[in-house]
Amino acid sequence: MASPNSAPAASPSDVVDTALLPQVSEPRNPGMDLDMDWVLSARANRSAIERRAATLPGRRSVKKDYQAAWLARAISCIDLTTLAGDDTEGRVLRLCAKARQPVRADLLEAIGLPGLTVGAVCVYHDMIPAAVRALEGSGLPVAAVSTGFPAGLSPFHLRIAEIEESVKAGAKEIDIVISRRLVLSGDWQGLYDEMRAFRAACGEAHVKAILATGELGTLQNVARASLVCMMAGADFIKTSTGKESVNATLPVSLVMIRAIRDYHDRTGFRVGYKPAGGISKAKDSVNYLALIKEELGDRWLRPDLFRFGASSLLGDIERQLEHHVTGAYSASWRHAAG
């Protein structure tokens, strides 16, 4: 993909086509011993971070074929999500159908991506069986939120059991929530031990550690929590449950992405990143992709290392793609996701 403020290095068709390339097999992050010197050395300069993040939305945006290419890549990295108290099997089945065919067939044909899908479907535990059945044969994984989502305050043994039950039910990815009090009190050993136990309970299923960054107090806490979770074996680190008052932001993302970069530089293992909550516009998805490209590089622009946690983002992207193909916007209800 090309940076929004520079000349593209490849043709639009090259950029779009790579969304469907087979995934490169990455060695899974095994974790490491807790390195307190490394954790406590992590700092976050808020003013510098906010200045850097503020440069992204103000740049000249990509247009035409290149915009379609970036938006297609965004679709391939979406965890299409329903986490509502009134979820039903019917709603999950509709969501899974949308995951298989995220954009109208004629629009996908027009941009040369008839096989484009989202990255995964994310549901509560009770909806796993329905999602697994609906996605059978698609290659799309089911992700389940766990460990007392969203607060993470249920008894520890029940959180472990919840992970194990979700894996048994067929979830290939588990989105766990950390105990925020461990971060706020500086109990890094406690956080490490908790995350290590969650990772073990997941077995072969990949684990995404939700930091709930809007409740961690400072960007320095975000940086340190990111490192500790990766040291404990997290496959992904994720900003939010989507239920906090402040969810994914570009400054928080920059802090977490640079922690990922630091971890990769020191250990050689790549950890994924998932911003979640409040990302509902196509232009926002391009900003996040640009940040990933500039800070981590193209390898992270694939669904095995980057996801959007979103429920409404796909609808706006589909509207933008229809405008790209036809020159006209349609009503949002024509692109319903559930």
C-alpha positions as semicolon CSV with decimal commas, in nm:
position;residue;x (nm);y (nm);z (nm)
1;M;0,000;0,000;0,000
2;A;0,109;0,354;-0,060
3;S;0,139;0,608;0,216
4;P;-0,138;0,870;0,185
5;N;0,114;1,152;0,136
6;S;0,350;0,986;-0,108
7;A;0,349;0,845;-0,457
8;P;0,227;0,484;-0,463
9;A;0,502;0,226;-0,506
10;A;0,275;-0,033;-0,676
11;S;-0,028;-0,039;-0,902
12;P;-0,376;-0,039;-0,749
13;S;-0,440;-0,394;-0,875
14;D;-0,123;-0,513;-0,700
15;V;-0,240;-0,361;-0,374
16;V;-0,590;-0,506;-0,398
17;D;-0,478;-0,852;-0,508
18;T;-0,251;-0,899;-0,207
19;A;-0,558;-0,900;0,017
20;L;-0,632;-1,252;-0,108
21;L;-0,281;-1,398;-0,101
22;P;-0,235;-1,702;0,124
23;Q;-0,122;-1,604;0,471
24;V;0,244;-1,637;0,552
25;S;0,294;-1,880;0,840
26;E;0,429;-1,684;1,136
27;P;0,589;-1,854;1,435
28;R;0,359;-1,794;1,729
29;N;0,482;-1,563;2,004
30;P;0,586;-1,802;2,284
31;G;0,635;-1,526;2,539
32;M;0,935;-1,490;2,765
33;D;1,028;-1,437;3,128
34;L;0,901;-1,112;3,274
35;D;1,173;-0,849;3,228
36;M;1,097;-0,581;3,486
37;D;1,386;-0,359;3,376
38;W;1,240;-0,345;3,027
39;V;0,886;-0,287;3,155
40;L;0,981;-0,005;3,393
41;S;1,197;0,163;3,131
42;A;0,893;0,211;2,905
43;R;0,795;0,576;2,879
44;A;0,532;0,770;2,685
45;N;0,569;1,136;2,591
46;R;0,203;1,236;2,553
47;S;0,260;1,565;2,369
48;A;0,496;1,406;2,116
49;I;0,264;1,108;2,068
50;E;-0,037;1,332;2,011
51;R;0,155;1,548;1,761
52;R;0,259;1,240;1,565
53;A;-0,093;1,096;1,565
54;A;-0,243;1,429;1,458
55;T;-0,042;1,425;1,133
56;L;-0,235;1,130;0,989
57;P;-0,591;1,264;0,938
58;G;-0,466;1,596;0,799
59;R;-0,270;1,449;0,512
60;R;-0,385;1,433;0,150
61;S;-0,604;1,125;0,131
62;V;-0,574;0,851;-0,128
63;K;-0,825;0,866;-0,413
64;K;-0,991;0,651;-0,675
65;D;-0,834;0,307;-0,736
66;Y;-0,587;0,351;-0,453
67;Q;-0,864;0,434;-0,209
68;A;-1,053;0,123;-0,320
69;A;-0,737;-0,081;-0,261
70;W;-0,692;0,049;0,093
71;L;-1,060;-0,007;0,173
72;A;-1,046;-0,363;0,039
73;R;-0,751;-0,428;0,267
74;A;-0,947;-0,283;0,559
75;I;-1,236;-0,524;0,490
76;S;-1,001;-0,822;0,495
77;C;-0,886;-0,717;0,844
78;I;-1,227;-0,669;1,008
79;D;-1,340;-0,882;1,300
80;L;-1,710;-0,854;1,220
81;T;-1,865;-0,834;1,564
82;T;-2,194;-0,863;1,748
83;L;-2,176;-0,834;2,126
84;A;-2,525;-0,728;2,227
85;G;-2,742;-0,855;2,507
86;D;-3,020;-0,931;2,259
87;D;-2,805;-1,137;2,020
88;T;-2,991;-1,428;1,865
89;E;-2,885;-1,719;1,649
90;G;-3,060;-1,554;1,355
91;R;-2,856;-1,237;1,396
92;V;-2,535;-1,436;1,412
93;L;-2,628;-1,630;1,098
94;R;-2,688;-1,304;0,911
95;L;-2,356;-1,169;1,038
96;C;-2,174;-1,480;0,918
97;A;-2,338;-1,450;0,576
98;K;-2,210;-1,093;0,562
99;A;-1,863;-1,212;0,667
100;R;-1,856;-1,453;0,374
101;Q;-1,986;-1,189;0,132
102;P;-1,895;-0,855;0,292
103;V;-1,970;-0,643;-0,014
104;R;-2,228;-0,685;-0,291
105;A;-2,108;-0,930;-0,554
106;D;-2,125;-0,679;-0,840
107;L;-1,904;-0,433;-0,651
108;L;-1,647;-0,701;-0,569
109;E;-1,641;-0,810;-0,933
110;A;-1,587;-0,450;-1,039
111;I;-1,278;-0,410;-0,819
112;G;-1,147;-0,756;-0,907
113;L;-1,197;-0,923;-0,566
114;P;-1,486;-1,168;-0,593
115;G;-1,347;-1,381;-0,309
116;L;-1,290;-1,107;-0,053
117;T;-1,399;-1,186;0,304
118;V;-1,356;-1,027;0,645
119;G;-1,091;-1,152;0,889
120;A;-1,313;-1,326;1,147
121;V;-1,648;-1,318;1,323
122;C;-1,649;-1,224;1,693
123;V;-1,933;-1,329;1,926
124;Y;-2,019;-1,418;2,283
125;H;-1,964;-1,776;2,399
126;D;-2,326;-1,888;2,358
127;M;-2,320;-1,791;1,989
128;I;-2,005;-1,990;1,899
129;P;-2,181;-2,307;1,775
130;A;-2,410;-2,113;1,543
131;A;-2,116;-1,912;1,405
132;V;-1,901;-2,221;1,354
133;R;-2,179;-2,392;1,159
134;A;-2,247;-2,085;0,948
135;L;-1,880;-2,038;0,858
136;E;-1,804;-2,403;0,785
137;G;-1,591;-2,436;0,473
138;S;-1,514;-2,064;0,452
139;G;-1,180;-2,074;0,633
140;L;-1,298;-1,787;0,852
141;P;-1,223;-1,827;1,224
142;V;-1,471;-1,763;1,502
143;A;-1,343;-1,537;1,779
144;A;-1,507;-1,533;2,121
145;V;-1,485;-1,272;2,394
146;S;-1,404;-1,429;2,729
147;T;-1,280;-1,393;3,088
148;G;-1,581;-1,205;3,218
149;F;-1,599;-0,965;2,924
150;P;-1,618;-0,666;2,943
151;A;-1,522;-0,595;3,307
152;G;-1,310;-0,904;3,371
153;L;-1,418;-0,922;3,736
154;S;-1,559;-1,273;3,758
155;P;-1,373;-1,531;3,974
156;F;-1,042;-1,630;3,821
157;H;-1,121;-2,002;3,793
158;L;-1,441;-1,918;3,606
159;R;-1,250;-1,698;3,362
160;I;-1,014;-1,985;3,289
161;A;-1,306;-2,225;3,251
162;E;-1,480;-1,982;3,015
163;I;-1,177;-1,981;2,785
164;E;-1,159;-2,359;2,787
165;E;-1,530;-2,393;2,710
166;S;-1,509;-2,148;2,420
167;V;-1,213;-2,333;2,269
168;K;-1,401;-2,662;2,310
169;A;-1,702;-2,509;2,133
170;G;-1,490;-2,426;1,829
171;A;-1,350;-2,075;1,879
172;K;-1,010;-2,037;1,713
173;E;-0,942;-1,697;1,869
174;I;-1,013;-1,580;2,223
175;D;-1,038;-1,211;2,312
176;I;-0,961;-1,191;2,685
177;V;-0,983;-0,887;2,913
178;I;-0,707;-0,815;3,159
179;S;-0,766;-0,709;3,520
180;R;-0,724;-0,332;3,496
181;R;-0,655;-0,304;3,870
182;L;-0,326;-0,490;3,820
183;V;-0,209;-0,216;3,583
184;L;-0,339;0,070;3,796
185;S;-0,162;-0,067;4,104
186;G;0,159;-0,145;3,915
187;D;0,133;-0,519;3,984
188;W;0,318;-0,625;3,670
189;Q;0,399;-0,970;3,803
190;G;0,029;-1,026;3,872
191;L;-0,062;-0,915;3,520
192;Y;0,206;-1,140;3,371
193;D;0,087;-1,442;3,569
194;E;-0,276;-1,377;3,474
195;M;-0,197;-1,340;3,106
196;R;0,025;-1,648;3,111
197;A;-0,260;-1,852;3,257
198;F;-0,503;-1,721;2,995
199;R;-0,258;-1,811;2,718
200;A;-0,219;-2,164;2,854
201;A;-0,597;-2,210;2,875
202;C;-0,631;-2,108;2,509
203;G;-0,416;-2,397;2,390
204;E;-0,391;-2,377;2,011
205;A;-0,642;-2,092;1,989
206;H;-0,482;-1,753;1,947
207;V;-0,532;-1,507;2,229
208;K;-0,598;-1,134;2,195
209;A;-0,531;-0,938;2,514
210;I;-0,778;-0,650;2,560
211;L;-0,612;-0,375;2,764
212;A;-0,919;-0,148;2,797
213;T;-0,684;0,146;2,743
214;G;-0,948;0,405;2,828
215;E;-0,939;0,278;3,186
216;L;-0,561;0,250;3,235
217;G;-0,503;0,611;3,336
218;T;-0,188;0,699;3,141
219;L;-0,017;0,623;2,812
220;Q;0,280;0,498;3,013
221;N;0,054;0,235;3,168
222;V;-0,062;0,141;2,818
223;A;0,299;0,094;2,704
224;R;0,391;-0,118;3,007
225;A;0,077;-0,330;2,995
226;S;0,139;-0,394;2,624
227;L;0,489;-0,522;2,694
228;V;0,383;-0,741;2,986
229;C;0,104;-0,906;2,786
230;M;0,341;-0,978;2,498
231;M;0,602;-1,119;2,737
232;A;0,329;-1,349;2,871
233;G;0,255;-1,481;2,521
234;A;-0,027;-1,269;2,378
235;D;-0,075;-1,325;2,004
236;F;-0,248;-0,987;1,969
237;I;-0,285;-0,684;2,188
238;K;-0,616;-0,500;2,157
239;T;-0,720;-0,153;2,269
240;S;-1,069;-0,190;2,405
241;T;-1,380;-0,393;2,470
242;G;-1,586;-0,128;2,290
243;K;-1,780;-0,076;2,613
244;E;-1,552;0,186;2,771
245;S;-1,620;0,560;2,750
246;V;-1,297;0,601;2,548
247;N;-1,203;0,326;2,306
248;A;-0,948;0,309;2,022
249;T;-0,762;0,632;1,945
250;L;-0,463;0,705;1,724
251;P;-0,239;0,817;2,017
252;V;-0,310;0,496;2,212
253;S;-0,255;0,297;1,893
254;L;0,082;0,461;1,839
255;V;0,194;0,364;2,189
256;M;0,084;0,003;2,146
257;I;0,226;-0,027;1,795
258;R;0,565;0,098;1,908
259;A;0,561;-0,153;2,193
260;I;0,496;-0,423;1,932
261;R;0,784;-0,293;1,722
262;D;1,015;-0,290;2,023
263;Y;0,912;-0,644;2,115
264;H;0,977;-0,767;1,761
265;D;1,315;-0,594;1,747
266;R;1,424;-0,763;2,070
267;T;1,269;-1,108;2,033
268;G;1,210;-1,161;1,660
269;F;0,842;-1,248;1,719
270;R;0,560;-1,054;1,557
271;V;0,256;-0,974;1,771
272;G;-0,069;-0,856;1,615
273;Y;-0,263;-0,538;1,686
274;K;-0,639;-0,480;1,708
275;P;-0,796;-0,137;1,758
276;A;-1,159;-0,174;1,865
277;G;-1,449;0,053;1,950
278;G;-1,549;0,376;1,781
279;I;-1,403;0,299;1,437
280;S;-1,704;0,335;1,212
281;K;-1,592;0,544;0,910
282;A;-1,399;0,431;0,606
283;K;-1,161;0,727;0,631
284;D;-1,073;0,624;0,988
285;S;-0,977;0,277;0,870
286;V;-0,734;0,429;0,619
287;N;-0,573;0,635;0,896
288;Y;-0,513;0,324;1,104
289;L;-0,375;0,130;0,808
290;A;-0,140;0,419;0,727
291;L;-0,018;0,425;1,087
292;I;0,049;0,051;1,079
293;K;0,233;0,075;0,748
294;E;0,454;0,362;0,861
295;E;0,535;0,225;1,208
296;L;0,545;-0,153;1,153
297;G;0,563;-0,212;0,778
298;D;0,361;-0,398;0,517
299;R;0,386;-0,739;0,686
300;W;0,145;-0,618;0,956
301;L;-0,116;-0,519;0,697
302;R;-0,261;-0,871;0,685
303;P;-0,539;-1,022;0,894
304;D;-0,305;-1,256;1,082
305;L;-0,137;-0,950;1,237
306;F;-0,394;-0,671;1,217
307;R;-0,768;-0,655;1,283
308;F;-1,034;-0,393;1,328
309;G;-1,285;-0,471;1,602
310;A;-1,595;-0,326;1,438
311;S;-1,963;-0,377;1,375
312;S;-2,058;-0,071;1,167
313;L;-1,732;0,003;0,979
314;L;-1,810;-0,241;0,700
315;G;-2,130;-0,062;0,602
316;D;-1,952;0,270;0,543
317;I;-1,670;0,103;0,349
318;E;-1,925;-0,067;0,123
319;R;-2,092;0,268;0,055
320;Q;-1,754;0,416;-0,040
321;L;-1,681;0,126;-0,274
322;E;-2,021;0,166;-0,440
323;H;-1,942;0,533;-0,496
324;H;-1,605;0,432;-0,643
325;V;-1,768;0,190;-0,887
326;T;-2,090;0,379;-0,977
327;G;-2,016;0,742;-0,894
328;A;-2,313;0,761;-0,657
329;Y;-2,371;0,697;-0,288
330;S;-2,652;0,469;-0,177
331;A;-2,852;0,471;0,143
332;S;-2,678;0,300;0,433
333;W;-2,969;0,057;0,482
334;R;-2,879;-0,106;0,148
335;H;-2,557;-0,235;0,307
336;A;-2,689;-0,370;0,635
337;A;-2,447;-0,603;0,814
338;G;-2,689;-0,780;1,045
